[in-house]
Amino acid sequence: MRIPLYIIYALLAAFFAALVPIFGKLGLRDVDSTVATVIRAFIMFSFLLLVAIVTGKTNTAGFDHRALLFVTLSGLTGALSWLFYFMAIKNGRTTAVIAIDKTSVALAIFLAWLILGERMDAKTAVGAVLIVLGVLLVSL
């Protein structure tokens, strides 16, 4: 049985995402969270630009105004997420912040159903509710 590539990518994303709050908390001890977020964003930009150049993925021919709008909105919402995440990590209990942040999974499932028209069956809805219940158990 061959594991689909998207599953491997998703597992790698989860692994690296799990390291973000750990490294973030360690780096935020005596640093302003907003400045840390700016530095993090610059590092990410530089790294991703290098990856795009090395892999030859710098062609923006498919970007029309609509695509650019939604990629821009995604970037802005991601930046706001990082900003508030680092503020929360600096000022709160890391495990609670991590758990609360993961409510975004349940919210994204709902928004994917509402906005993108993705399938919402009972299994998916129960899974989303269990995520929220898990967050409550970990964060309270």
SERO-4910 file (N, C-alpha, C, O; in steps of 0.05 Angstrom, whole numbers):
BEGIN
 pado doro    nc1    nc2    nc3   cac1   cac2   cac3    cc1    cc2    cc3    oc1    oc2    oc3
  Met    A     17    -24      0      0      0      0     18     25      0     36     28     17
  Arg    A     13     43    -19     28     67    -21     14     90     -7    -10     94    -11
  Ile    A     29    104     10     18    127     24     17    151      4     37    158     -8
  Pro    A     -7    164      2     -9    187    -16     10    209     -8     15    213     16
  Leu    A     21    223    -27     41    244    -22     29    266     -4     44    277     12
  Tyr    A      4    272     -7     -8    294      9     -8    286     39     -6    304     56
  Ile    A    -10    260     45     -9    251     73     19    255     84     22    264    107
  Ile    A     39    249     69     67    253     77     72    283     82     83    290    102
  Tyr    A     63    299     63     66    328     66     52    338     91     62    355    106
  Ala    A     27    328     96     12    337    119     25    329    145     26    344    165
  Leu    A     36    304    146     51    295    170     76    312    175     82    319    198
  Leu    A     90    318    154    114    336    156    105    364    166    119    375    183
  Ala    A     83    374    155     73    400    164     66    399    194     73    418    209
  Ala    A     53    378    203     46    375    231     71    374    249     72    386    270
  Phe    A     91    358    240    115    356    255    129    383    259    136    390    281
  Phe    A    132    397    237    146    423    239    129    444    254    139    461    268
  Ala    A    102    442    250     84    460    265     86    455    295     83    473    311
  Ala    A     91    430    303     93    423    331    119    436    343    119    441    367
  Leu    A    139    440    327    163    452    337    161    483    340    176    495    356
  Val    A    142    495    326    140    525    327    136    535    355    150    553    363
  Pro    A    116    525    370    112    537    397    135    531    416    141    547    434
  Ile    A    149    508    413    171    501    430    194    521    426    204    533    444
  Phe    A    202    523    400    224    542    394    216    571    400    231    587    410
  Gly    A    190    577    394    180    604    399    181    611    428    191    633    435
  Lys    A    172    594    446    172    599    475    201    603    485    206    621    500
  Leu    A    219    586    475    247    588    483    259    614    474    275    626    488
  Gly    A    251    624    450    262    648    439    249    674    449    260    695    445
  Leu    A    226    671    462    211    695    470    217    704    499    204    723    508
  Arg    A    234    691    512    239    696    541    242    726    546    228    738    563
  Asp    A    261    739    533    267    767    538    264    784    513    277    805    510
  Val    A    245    776    496    242    790    470    212    797    467    195    783    475
  Asp    A    207    820    455    180    828    448    168    809    427    182    803    408
  Ser    A    144    800    432    132    781    414    127    792    386    128    777    366
  Thr    A    121    818    383    117    829    357    143    830    341    143    823    317
  Val    A    165    838    354    191    838    341    199    809    333    209    805    311
  Ala    A    194    790    351    200    762    344    183    753    320    194    738    304
  Thr    A    159    761    318    142    754    295    153    765    269    153    752    249
  Val    A    162    790    270    174    802    247    199    787    238    203    782    214
  Ile    A    216    780    257    240    765    251    233    738    239    245    729    220
  Arg    A    214    725    251    204    699    242    194    701    213    201    685    196
  Ala    A    179    722    208    168    726    181    190    731    160    189    720    138
  Phe    A    210    746    168    233    752    150    248    726    145    256    721    122
  Ile    A    253    710    165    267    684    161    251    666    143    262    654    125
  Met    A    225    665    147    208    648    130    208    658    101    210    642     83
  Phe    A    206    685     98    206    696     71    232    689     57    232    680     34
  Ser    A    254    693     70    281    688     59    284    659     51    293    652     30
  Phe    A    276    641     70    279    613     65    261    604     41    270    589     24
  Leu    A    236    613     41    218    605     20    226    616     -7    222    603    -28
  Leu    A    236    641     -7    246    652    -32    270    636    -43    271    630    -67
  Leu    A    287    628    -25    310    611    -34    300    584    -45    310    575    -65
  Val    A    281    572    -31    269    547    -41    257    550    -69    261    534    -86
  Ala    A    242    572    -72    229    577    -98    250    581   -120    247    571   -142
  Ile    A    271    595   -114    293    600   -134    307    574   -140    311    568   -164
  Val    A    315    559   -120    330    534   -124    313    514   -139    324    499   -156
  Thr    A    287    513   -134    270    493   -147    258    503   -174    244    489   -188
  Gly    A    265    528   -181    255    540   -206    225    546   -206    213    545   -228
  Lys    A    214    551   -183    185    556   -181    179    586   -177    165    593   -158
  Thr    A    190    603   -195    186    631   -192    168    643   -213    164    667   -215
  Asn    A    156    626   -230    138    635   -251    111    643   -239     97    626   -227
  Thr    A    103    668   -242     78    677   -231     57    681   -253     38    696   -250
  Ala    A     60    667   -275     42    670   -298     13    664   -291     -5    676   -302
  Gly    A      7    645   -272    -20    638   -266    -34    657   -246    -57    653   -239
  Phe    A    -20    678   -238    -31    696   -218    -47    718   -232    -36    736   -243
  Asp    A    -74    715   -231    -91    737   -240    -98    754   -215    -89    748   -193
  His    A   -115    774   -218   -122    792   -196   -136    776   -174   -132    781   -150
  Arg    A   -153    757   -181   -168    742   -161   -150    725   -145   -151    724   -120
  Ala    A   -131    711   -158   -112    693   -144    -95    710   -125    -90    703   -102
  Leu    A    -86    733   -135    -69    751   -119    -84    761    -95    -72    763    -73
  Leu    A   -109    768    -98   -126    777    -76   -127    756    -54   -123    762    -31
  Phe    A   -133    731    -62   -137    710    -41   -111    701    -29   -110    694     -5
  Val    A    -89    701    -44    -63    695    -33    -55    718    -13    -43    712      8
  Thr    A    -61    743    -21    -55    765     -3    -72    763     23    -61    767     45
  Leu    A    -97    757     21   -114    754     44   -104    730     62   -104    732     86
  Ser    A    -95    709     49    -84    687     64    -59    695     79    -55    688    102
  Gly    A    -42    711     66    -18    721     79    -24    739    102    -11    738    123
  Leu    A    -43    757     99    -51    775    120    -63    760    144    -56    766    167
  Thr    A    -80    741    139    -92    726    161    -72    709    174    -72    705    198
  Gly    A    -53    698    158    -31    682    170    -14    699    188     -6    691    210
  Ala    A     -8    724    179      9    742    195     -6    749    222      7    750    243
  Leu    A    -32    754    220    -47    760    244    -47    736    263    -44    739    287
  Ser    A    -50    712    252    -49    688    268    -22    685    282    -21    680    306
  Trp    A      0    689    268     27    687    280     30    709    302     40    703    323
  Leu    A     21    733    296     24    755    315     10    748    341     23    750    363
  Phe    A    -15    740    340    -30    734    364    -20    708    377    -20    705    402
  Tyr    A    -10    689    361      0    664    372     25    669    388     28    659    411
  Phe    A     44    686    378     68    692    393     62    708    418     75    705    438
  Met    A     42    726    416     34    741    440     23    722    461     30    724    485
  Ala    A      7    703    453     -4    683    471     17    665    483     18    660    507
  Ile    A     36    656    466     57    638    475     75    653    496     82    641    516
  Lys    A     81    678    491     98    693    509     85    697    536     98    695    557
  Asn    A     59    702    536     44    710    560     29    687    574     19    691    596
  Gly    A     27    664    561     10    643    573     23    617    575     47    613    569
  Arg    A      8    598    585     17    570    587     18    558    560     -2    557    546
  Thr    A     41    549    552     46    540    524     26    518    516     15    519    494
  Thr    A     22    498    533      4    476    526    -25    486    521    -38    476    504
  Ala    A    -34    505    537    -61    516    533    -62    531    507    -82    528    492
  Val    A    -42    547    501    -42    562    476    -42    543    452    -57    547    433
  Ile    A    -25    523    453    -24    503    431    -51    491    427    -60    489    404
  Ala    A    -64    482    448    -90    469    446   -111    489    435   -125    482    416
  Ile    A   -112    512    446   -132    532    437   -128    539    407   -147    541    392
  Asp    A   -103    541    399    -96    547    371   -107    525    353   -115    531    330
  Lys    A   -109    501    362   -118    479    345   -148    479    341   -158    463    325
  Thr    A   -162    496    355   -191    499    348   -193    510    319   -214    508    307
  Ser    A   -171    521    309   -171    530    281   -177    506    262   -188    510    241
  Val    A   -170    482    270   -176    459    253   -206    455    251   -216    451    229
  Ala    A   -220    455    273   -249    452    273   -262    475    258   -281    471    243
  Leu    A   -252    499    263   -263    523    249   -258    521    219   -276    528    203
  Ala    A   -235    513    211   -228    510    183   -246    489    170   -254    492    146
  Ile    A   -252    467    184   -270    446    173   -297    459    168   -309    454    146
  Phe    A   -307    474    187   -333    487    183   -332    507    160   -351    508    144
  Leu    A   -311    524    159   -309    543    138   -306    530    110   -316    541     90
  Ala    A   -291    508    109   -288    494     84   -316    484     74   -321    484     50
  Trp    A   -332    475     92   -359    466     85   -376    490     77   -390    489     56
  Leu    A   -375    512     92   -391    536     87   -383    551     62   -400    558     46
  Ile    A   -357    556     59   -348    573     37   -340    557     12   -346    565    -10
  Leu    A   -326    535     16   -316    519     -7   -335    497    -16   -331    485    -37
  Gly    A   -355    492      0   -375    472     -8   -364    444     -4   -374    425    -17
  Glu    A   -344    440     13   -333    413     17   -353    397     33   -370    408     48
  Arg    A   -351    371     31   -369    352     44   -368    354     74   -346    355     86
  Met    A   -391    354     87   -392    353    117   -410    331    124   -435    334    126
  Asp    A   -398    308    129   -415    285    138   -413    283    168   -399    298    181
  Ala    A   -428    264    180   -429    261    209   -402    255    221   -395    266    242
  Lys    A   -386    239    207   -359    232    217   -342    257    219   -328    260    239
  Thr    A   -343    274    199   -327    298    199   -336    317    221   -320    329    235
  Ala    A   -362    321    224   -374    338    244   -367    328    272   -359    344    289
  Val    A   -369    302    277   -362    291    303   -332    295    309   -325    302    331
  Gly    A   -316    291    289   -287    295    292   -281    324    300   -264    328    317
  Ala    A   -294    343    287   -290    371    294   -298    377    322   -284    391    337
  Val    A   -321    366    330   -330    370    358   -311    357    378   -306    369    399
  Leu    A   -300    334    371   -281    321    389   -255    338    391   -243    339    413
  Ile    A   -247    351    370   -224    368    371   -229    391    391   -212    397    408
  Val    A   -253    403    390   -260    425    408   -261    414    437   -251    428    455
  Leu    A   -273    391    441   -274    379    468   -245    373    478   -240    378    502
  Gly    A   -228    363    461   -200    358    469   -186    384    477   -171    385    496
  Val    A   -191    405    462   -180    431    468   -189    440    496   -173    450    512
  Leu    A   -214    437    502   -224    444    528   -211    428    550   -204    439    571
  Leu    A   -207    402    546   -194    385    566   -165    393    571   -156    394    594
  Val    A   -151    400    550   -123    407    553   -119    435    564   -101    440    580
  Ser    A   -136    454    556   -132    482    563   -143    490    590   -134    510    601
  Leu    A   -163    476    600   -175    484    626   -161    473    650   -168    478    673
***
